[in-house]
Amino acid sequence: MMNQARRVIVWRVTQDCNLDCQFCSYSQSLERIRQNADPAKVLRLGRILNEYSRQTGREVLVSWIGGEPLLWPSLLDVSSRFVHDFGLSVSATTNGVPLRSEKVIERIVDDFAEIVISIDGFGGENDRVRQKPGLFEELKRNVSALCELKEKRGSALIVKVNTILMRNNIDEFGTFCELMRDWGVNELTFNQLGGYDRPEFFPDNRLLVTQVARFIDALPGWKNDFSEAGLRIHGNDAYLKRFQYSCRDEKIPVEDCAPGAWFWFVNENGLISPCSYTSYEYAIDVDAISSPEELDAVEQSFRQMRRDKRSRFCADCHCTQLFDKFA
């Protein structure tokens, strides 16, 4: 498991998006209810996290996701408050389109600890699954401009790319890493395509057993070679085991995930859960927390909820943070 010294809070602040990705449940063309976080609610918890961090000395990273989090109108101003007023670290995962704005990349370089750009393969493959011709070339311009500004200002910002590995892009992973290095990216993480969000897309695009085996064999060499070139590739043996089990349709149950001990997922309604899969089974409203002391009590509340009723997702856990995606 990961080092639990840092408390990580992944907060989905919007369900809005500006792309039409075939694998995502927030694609802009899908008819669905789309909600946004209440800025006042977010700031209220930020103040409590500030007190908690000062009292415990524990670093807190709040990572914004969506949808496309940079479409949430309050994101940059709330992030600034979290960093400069509350002493917290912030991150965001973006599809990279909003990075075309000079103002946006300036605020990110000045305020954020890290920015994660989602890019799923290179060239036509990325554009195909995200259904936006020319997107990859736009991302090249946007990410390069971000990295150049970061260097110019001497910022400690970590520029990270996350890629979803699918049948049509996994065999090009080494070439993809070369491109990310050349763009100035610092770190790279990867997911395997899952089937929960868009089950109609999954069967023809999921990873094959033979592809995963080749990837596992090649990964140590890539990690070593690109580390020397300044690009860190995350993911260890535990994470790769999850890939092997998934491609064979085998389950990995988790009896004790230390729910809420170091990781929270918060949705746009302000409900805290141990992970994104259990948002409505094990949920505590952020408004129920009124003091720093109550933050650590969340773990015991989640443990009791799991004893009372085991989520079906716990019988086959896909929470990437538990399998050391970021190791």
N, C-alpha and C positions, 0 to 999 in steps of 0.2 A: 504493500500500500504506500501511498505518497506520504511525504513528510507532512504531519498534521499541525505544524507550528502556525501556519498561516490559515486564517479563516477565509474561505472562498464563497462568495455569494453570486450565483448566476441569476440575473433578473431579466425576465422577458418583459420588455416595456411596451411593445406594440406587436400586433398581429398584421399590420399593414406591410406591404412589400411592393416594390417597383419592378420586379422581374417575374417571369412565368416558368420557373424551373419545374421540370417534369417530375422530380422526385420529392417535392416539398408540399406540405399541406397548407402553406401560406402563399402559394402562387397567386399572383394578382387576378388571374382570370377565374379562380374558383369562387363560387358563390358560398359565402359563409359569414357568420357574425365576426366582426373584427373589433377588438377592444384595445384600449390604451391605458397605460398606468396613470394613476393620479399623481402628479408631481408633488403635491403636498404630503401625500402618504410616503412617497419615496424619501423626501427630505426629512420627514419625521424619524424614520428608521435610521437615516444617515447620522442624525444627531446622537442617537443612542449608540450607534456603532462607534462614533467618535469617543464617547465616554468609555465604552467597553475597551477600545484599543488603548486609551490612556491608562486605564486602571490595570489592565493585564499585560501591557507591552506586546500584545499579539497583533501582528500585521493583519489588515483586512483588505482583500481585493474584491471589488464589486465589478462584475463583468456583465455588460449589457448585451442582450441578444434580442432577436425578433422572430418573425418578420425581418424587416430591415430596421435595426434600432436607430439609425441616423435619420429616419423619417419621423421619429418621435420628436415633436417640436421642442421639448424641454431638454433634450439629451445633453447638448453642449453646456448649457447653463447649469444644469443639475450636476454634471460631471465636475465643472469648475468649483462648485460649492463643496462637493465631496472631497476634492483634493486640497483646496486652499483654506477652507473653513473647518473641515472635519478631519483632515489629516489622513484620509483614506487613499488607496490606490484604485484606479479605474482602468477598465479595458472594454473593448467592444468587438463583436464579430460582425463584419459587414460584407455585403456582396461586392463592394468596391466601387460601385457606380457613384455614390455621393462624394467620393474622393476627387472627383473632377473639380470640386469647388476649392479654390485657394483658401478661402476662409475656413473651411472645414479642416483641411490638412494642417493649417496653422494652429488651430485649437487643439487638434489631436497631438501634434508635436509638442505643444507647450504644456498640456495637462495630463495626457494619458501615460500609463505605465507600459501598456502594450495595445496594439491594434492587430486584429486577426482578419485577414482577407480570405474569403472563400473562393477558391479557384479549382475547378474540377477537370483536370487534364489541360492540355494546351490546344490552342488553335481551334479548329473546327469542332472538336469533341466537346470542349467547354461550351462553345456557343450553341451546339446542338441540344445538350441537355438543359441548358438555361434558356433556350429558345430566343436568343438575341444575337443575330449576326453582327460581327465586329466587336463583340464584348471583350474578347481576349486582348485584342490590340488596344482597346480603351483601358483595360486594366493594366497593361504594360505601361502606358503613359502615366496613369494615375499613381501606381505603386512606385514607379521610378521617381516621379516628382516628390512624393512623400519621403522617400529615402534620401533624396538630394537635400530637401529642406531639413530633415533630421540631422544630416551630417553638417550642414551649414550652421545650424544653431547649437551643435554640440549636445543634442538631446539624448537622454538615456532611453528613449522610447524603443521598445522591442517590436519590430515589424515581423509578424508571423503570418504564414499562409497555412490554411487548413484545406485539405483536398479530400473529396469523397472518392474512394476507390471503387470502380465499377468494371464490368467485364471489358469494356472498350477502352479503358485508360490505364489499367494497372500495369500492363506490360511496358508502358512508356514512362514508368515512374522515375527511372534514372535520368532520362532526358529532361523530364519535368523538373527534377531537382537542379539540374544544370541551369535551366532558365531562371529559376527562382534565385539561385546564387547570383546570376548575372544581373538581375533586377535590383539586388541589394538587400534581399530578404535575410533576416537573421535566423529565423527558426521555422521549422515545418512540422506540422502534425497531420495525421490522416485518420479517416474513419472508413469503415466498410459501408457500402450501401445497405440500408435497412429497409424493411418492408412494411413498417407500421404506417408511415405517412401516406404513401401512394402505392397501395398493393398492386394496382394495375401495371405499374412501371417495373416492379421488382423482379418478376420471374425471368424476363429476357435480359436483365442488366445486372443481376446478382453475380457475385464472384464464384468462379469454379474452383473445385478442390485443387486441381493441378495448378491454377494460377496462384492460389494462396501458398502452395508449397514452394513454387519458384520464388515468390516474393520473400518468403521467410528465409530462404537460402541466401538471397542476394542482399537483404537488408543490412547485415553487419558490415559488409564491404562499403555500401553506400554511406552508412553512418560514419564510418572511419574516414573515408575519402572526403566527404563534404564537410566534416568537422574541421579538417585541416584547411579547408578553403573558406571557413567562416560561416557555414550553414549548419545549424544543429538540427538533426532529425530526431524527433521524440518517438516513444513507444518501445516497450521492452517485451520480454518473453511472455509475461502474463497477458499482455494486450494481444499478442499474436495468437495465444491459445484461444482467446475469444473468437478470433477470425476463423481458426480451424474448426471449432465447434459449430459456429454459425453456418459455414459453407457445407457442413455435413448434417445440418438440421439437428444437432445435438444440443441439449440444454445444460446450462451451468446455474444451478440454484445457489443462492447466497443466504446463509443462515443469519449471519450478523454483519451488517454493512456499517456498523457504528453510525446509525442514521442521525444526521444533523451535527455530528461531532466536529466536523471541520468544513463540511460542504452543505450549502443550502441551494435549493432551486426556488425562485419566487416567480409567480406568474403575474400577468398584467392586472389581475384582480387583487394582488397583494397577498396571495396565499403562499405560505412557506411549506415546502415539502422536502423529503430527503433526496428526491430526484424528479426529473421532469415526467417520468412515467407514472408517478404516484401523486400527482398534483391534487387530485380530488378524493383520494382514499385516505391519505395521511396529510392533513392540512391544518395549519395554524395561521390565522390572520396576523399580518404584521402589526395591526392596531392592538392586538392582545399583548404585545410586548411594550412595557413602559419603563424598563430599567435595564442597565447593563447586566445585572445579576440574572435576569430572566433569559438572556441569550443562551447561556450554558444549560439552562433547564430544558431547552427545546429538545435536546437529545433524549432525555428521559421520557418526555411526552411522546416522541416518535416511537421509542422502544415499547411503550405501553400500547400504543396503537397497533404496532406490528404483532404484539402478543395477542391482542384482542381479535385481530383479523389479518391474516396474511394475504397480501396482494398477490394476484396471479403473476405479476411481473417479477416477483421475487423468486419464483420457481424457475425462471430463466432470465437472469439479470443481464441487461445490455448497457448498464451505466458505465460509460467509458472511463470516468474518473476512478472507479473502483478497480479497473483492470490496468491502471497505470498508463493511460494514454499519454500523459504528460511527463513520464519518467525519461 
